[in-house]
Amino acid sequence: MKNVVVVGSQWGDEGKGKIVDWLSSEADIVVRFQGGHNAGHTLVIDKKVFKLRLLPSGIVRKGKISILGNGVVIDPWALLNEIQEIKKLGVEVTPENFMISESASLILPFHQEMDEIREDAAGKEKIGTTRRGIGPCYEDKVGRRSIRVMDLRSETNLNNRLENVLLHHNAIRKGLGKKIYEKDKLKQELLKISPEILKYAQPVWLKLDQYNNERKKILFEGAQGILLDVDHGTYPFVTSSNTVPAMAATGSGSGPNKINYILGITKAYTTRVGSGPFPTELDDDIGESLGKRGKEFGTVTARKRRCGWFDGVLVRQTIKISGINGIALTKLDVLDELDEIKMCVGYELNNKKIDYLPATSEDQFNVKPIYKTFPGWKSKTQGIRNLKDLPDKAKIYVHALEDFIGARISSISTSPERDDTILVEDPFNN
């Protein structure tokens, strides 16, 4: 029995939804451990499309328990809306198959407004957030003033906690010339929905300890990608949480010794949403074709993703930072029609060659990629489910990628369909 963490090894949007769904057929428990409704997963099951934002991918499978850990920030209204949406698609969501950590912080309307105010004021320096209030909510959490799920149990406690957080936010809003937030109205809105939220609330750390003792298979599901990690990503163009697999332990209340395998989801090319450095970005017809063939639009925002060649330097770096054991390579079929394919194997900065992405934003914008070129295979890989059936030139590219990044490729995805996957090793049982 192994517990597996699934993380994105790039800037997110690597295809984690399909891989998590594929793995959840073996898992008993699926846990989200960071992020909020700014990150989305698209699942395609029997031609049926599910677009999830907060709910873990395991929710669409019967007999699985889905959990939002303490490291997730939860917009309670967005969560209840998502539950209603997925129920309309025939998915059951009950306290028996879904639970929320009672310690998780809540995203409130003033968080979203603050996110919008800051982005609009930043002009060219904007981060490119999803404007969902994620960052301001995490700020309140670190500032020890956030409203948590457990605070909804007591009107007196909720009242006191709201006074504390609004003392901070209203001072800022007043300074910006914005209308101050009324505590009593917000309190009543929260009390109105609190029964629906609290019925899912549990001491998640205790439940996970129970499941581990029962030798259940637990799948920890990350949102976004490691290059958006607040410590290890392309700061300041990052999210407001830690996206590295170590966060699976902190964000769920499960010890790091309970993590047995780390699977990094890696796209066969590179994409990025929003602002920030992107050394291998393609502002040409090839970049445009990658976006069209790969349907590169955000699940949550529908924003067009920036596209570029595979950056082996960055993925090798995230593998070292994260302790990734194996790679699930996705969207290989998007490259099928290209005459040639390039892979970044180094950078040039100030006329010097370097083999990692430097920490400063200025240097990250100025590095120039050094490429190795491979011939395209110009034949269809979509739907292939056996490694031996891949075109020879596709095998050459895949093996070169594997050798350069220094991690074993455990699976290759050849379409959005769950079963169109070449399995090399099973993370749960290898």
Order of alpha helices (4+ residues) and beta strands (2+ residues): beta-alpha-beta-beta-beta-beta-beta-alpha-beta-beta-alpha-alpha-alpha-alpha-beta-alpha-beta-alpha-beta-beta-alpha-beta-beta-alpha-beta-beta-beta-alpha-beta-alpha-beta-beta
